[in-house]
């Protein structure tokens, strides 16, 4: 019997066919205990008419101040224990994503025993990048350096809904509000981040945060957020490490359609080696 309940949040405004491709990937799940909360900011392209009459879909319409304000508004409607945000154009990787995730969550809760549900957690996995045509693995351990450099994107994270009980996304951050909230969960809420190894989402790429203007904003916001949670000393240390290890060059390689597959394969192998090394200690 399906015990864990999921809320899949999709925000949109004039998404065209992308809305249904994302929603369909959820409706095709073998696992049944979920809801889809669609928050629309005033679409005029007819895309909402494509949504099927399904009791699992809840549509919320109304003006919003952008993607993070829309996500916050959607949060007021969710009833699931765990929340996943999917952007229009992204999709759950296959029909078993929710069933595999529920199994891992249930296993962790059984291991808690009498302390069941006391610890707030983020369960996260990997992505398939549609533009680069390769799997991009998330870091299997969330530490200070990973929190500075490479946290998993929100399309890969199943958040304990309680992590949004005190506040949602800070909308003063135009591009990095999801990054800020992840660090808030780790450092202020003491949430445990659990890597599952599940291929969670097919990521379209080329989205909101990847325009030239938003990349500049992203850099500024990242610096401010990282310093708030990690402190100036750690930020300076990590920036120096990235410069010495040619991080800008590695980023260009990782984003290259021709080179990204090999780069991410090597990165995944290194992550697996670190995991095995950590378990052996």
C-alpha positions in Angstrom: 0.0 0.0 0.0 1.3 3.5 -1.0 2.1 5.3 2.3 4.3 8.2 1.2 2.4 11.0 -0.5 4.0 13.4 -3.1 3.1 16.8 -4.3 4.6 17.6 -7.8 4.5 21.4 -8.4 4.6 22.8 -11.9 4.6 26.5 -12.5 3.9 28.0 -15.9 2.9 31.0 -18.0 2.2 30.4 -21.7 4.2 27.1 -21.7 2.7 25.7 -24.9 3.1 21.9 -25.3 5.7 21.7 -22.6 3.1 21.8 -19.8 1.4 18.5 -20.9 4.7 16.8 -21.6 5.7 17.5 -18.0 2.3 16.6 -16.5 2.1 13.4 -18.6 5.4 12.2 -17.2 3.8 12.3 -13.7 0.4 10.9 -14.7 2.3 7.8 -16.2 3.9 7.0 -12.9 3.2 3.4 -11.6 3.0 4.9 -8.1 -0.4 6.4 -7.3 -0.2 8.4 -4.1 0.6 11.9 -5.6 -1.0 15.1 -6.6 0.0 17.6 -9.3 -0.3 21.3 -8.4 -0.2 23.5 -11.5 0.3 27.2 -10.8 -0.4 29.3 -13.8 0.5 33.0 -14.0 -2.1 33.9 -16.6 -1.5 31.9 -19.7 -3.2 33.0 -22.9 -1.9 30.3 -25.3 -4.6 27.7 -24.6 -2.2 25.4 -22.9 -4.4 25.0 -19.8 -7.1 23.5 -22.0 -4.9 20.5 -22.6 -4.9 19.5 -19.0 -7.1 16.4 -18.5 -9.9 16.2 -16.1 -8.1 14.2 -13.4 -8.7 14.4 -9.7 -5.0 14.3 -9.1 -4.4 17.6 -10.9 -5.1 20.8 -9.0 -5.0 24.0 -11.0 -4.2 27.3 -9.3 -4.4 30.5 -11.5 -3.6 34.1 -10.7 -1.0 36.8 -11.1 2.5 36.2 -9.6 5.8 38.0 -9.4 7.8 35.4 -11.2 8.9 31.8 -10.9 9.7 31.8 -7.2 6.6 33.7 -6.2 4.6 31.2 -8.2 6.3 28.4 -6.4 5.5 29.9 -3.1 1.9 30.4 -4.1 1.7 26.7 -5.1 3.1 25.6 -1.8 0.0 26.9 -0.1 -2.0 24.3 -2.0 0.2 21.2 -1.5 -0.9 18.3 0.8 1.8 15.7 0.2 4.5 14.8 2.6 7.3 15.4 0.0 7.4 18.2 -2.6 9.1 18.1 -5.9 9.2 21.1 -8.3 9.3 20.3 -12.0 9.8 23.0 -14.6 7.7 22.9 -17.8 9.8 21.0 -20.4 11.4 18.8 -17.7 10.0 15.4 -16.9 10.2 12.5 -14.5 12.8 10.2 -16.1 10.7 7.0 -16.2 7.5 5.5 -14.8 9.1 4.2 -11.7 10.7 7.3 -10.2 8.1 7.9 -7.5 7.8 4.2 -6.6 11.6 3.9 -6.2 11.8 7.2 -4.2 8.9 6.1 -1.9 10.6 2.8 -1.3 13.9 4.6 -0.2 12.0 7.1 2.0 10.0 4.3 3.7 13.2 2.3 4.3 14.8 5.3 5.9 11.7 5.9 8.1 11.7 2.3 9.2 15.3 2.6 10.2 14.4 5.6 12.3 12.2 3.4 14.5 10.6 5.3 17.3 12.1 8.6 16.1 10.1 8.3 12.8 9.6 11.6 11.0 11.6 13.6 13.6 14.4 14.5 11.1 13.5 16.7 8.1 15.1 15.4 5.0 15.7 16.2 1.3 15.9 13.1 -0.9 17.7 13.8 -4.1 19.0 12.0 -7.2 20.5 12.5 -10.7 19.4 14.1 -13.9 19.5 13.2 -17.6 20.4 16.4 -19.5 18.4 16.4 -22.7 20.6 19.0 -24.4 23.9 17.3 -23.6 22.4 13.8 -24.0 24.1 12.4 -20.9 23.5 11.6 -17.3 24.7 14.3 -14.8 25.2 12.9 -11.3 24.7 14.9 -8.2 27.3 14.9 -5.4 26.6 11.9 -3.2 27.5 13.8 -0.1 26.4 17.4 0.8 29.3 19.2 2.6 30.4 22.8 2.8 32.3 22.7 -0.5 29.3 21.1 -2.4 27.0 23.7 -0.9 29.3 26.4 -2.3 29.9 24.7 -5.7 27.3 22.3 -6.8 24.0 21.6 -4.9 21.4 19.5 -6.7 18.9 21.5 -8.7 15.3 21.6 -7.5 14.1 19.2 -10.2 16.0 16.5 -8.4 15.0 17.2 -4.8 12.1 15.7 -2.9 11.7 18.1 0.1 10.0 17.2 3.3 7.0 19.6 3.1 7.8 20.7 6.7 10.9 22.5 5.3 8.5 25.1 3.8 6.4 25.5 6.9 8.3 28.6 8.3 9.0 30.2 4.9 9.2 29.6 1.2 11.6 30.9 -1.4 13.1 34.4 -0.8 11.8 36.3 -3.9 14.4 39.0 -3.6 16.7 36.5 -5.3 15.7 36.5 -9.0 17.8 33.5 -10.0 19.2 31.8 -7.0 16.2 31.6 -4.6 16.2 27.8 -4.8 19.9 27.7 -4.0 19.3 29.9 -1.0 16.5 27.7 0.2 18.6 24.6 -0.1 21.3 26.1 2.1 18.6 27.4 4.5 17.4 23.8 4.9 20.9 22.4 5.5 22.3 25.1 7.8 19.3 26.6 9.6 16.8 23.7 9.6 19.5 21.0 10.0 17.9 18.9 7.3 19.6 15.7 6.2 20.3 15.5 2.5 20.0 11.9 1.3 21.5 10.9 -2.0 19.4 8.1 -3.6 21.2 7.3 -6.9 17.8 7.5 -8.7 17.7 9.1 -12.1 14.9 11.5 -11.2 14.4 14.0 -14.0 15.0 14.7 -17.7 16.3 18.2 -17.6 15.6 20.4 -20.7 18.3 22.9 -20.1 18.5 26.4 -21.6 16.0 27.7 -19.1 15.4 30.8 -17.0 18.7 30.8 -15.1 20.9 30.3 -18.2 20.4 33.5 -20.2 23.4 35.8 -20.3 21.7 38.4 -18.1 20.6 35.9 -15.5 24.0 34.3 -15.3 25.4 37.7 -14.3 22.7 38.0 -11.7 23.3 34.4 -10.6 27.0 35.1 -9.9 26.2 38.1 -7.7 23.4 36.3 -5.8 25.5 33.2 -5.3 28.3 35.2 -3.7 25.9 36.9 -1.3 24.1 33.7 -0.3 27.3 31.7 0.1 28.9 34.3 2.3 25.7 34.4 4.4 25.7 30.7 5.1 29.4 29.7 4.8 31.3 32.9 5.8 33.8 34.9 4.0 36.8 32.8 4.9 35.3 29.6 3.5 34.1 31.3 0.4 37.5 32.8 -0.3 39.1 29.4 0.2 36.7 27.6 -2.1 37.0 30.3 -4.8 40.8 29.9 -4.7 40.5 26.1 -5.0 38.2 26.4 -8.0 40.6 28.8 -9.7 43.6 26.5 -9.1 41.7 23.5 -10.4 40.6 25.3 -13.6 36.9 25.3 -12.7 35.8 27.8 -15.5 37.4 25.5 -18.1 35.8 22.4 -16.6 32.4 24.2 -16.6 32.8 24.9 -20.4 33.6 21.3 -21.0 30.7 20.1 -18.9 28.3 22.3 -21.0 29.7 21.2 -24.3 27.4 18.9 -26.2 30.4 17.0 -27.6 32.5 16.8 -24.5 29.9 16.7 -21.7 29.2 13.0 -21.9 32.8 12.0 -21.2 33.2 14.6 -18.6 30.2 13.5 -16.7 31.1 9.9 -17.0 34.5 10.6 -15.3 32.8 12.7 -12.6 30.3 9.9 -11.9 33.1 7.4 -11.6 34.9 9.7 -9.1 31.8 10.1 -7.1 31.3 6.3 -6.9 35.0 5.9 -5.8 34.5 8.4 -3.0 31.3 6.7 -1.9 33.0 3.3 -1.7 36.0 4.9 0.1 33.7 6.6 2.6 31.9 3.3 3.4 35.2 1.5 3.9 36.3 3.8 6.7 
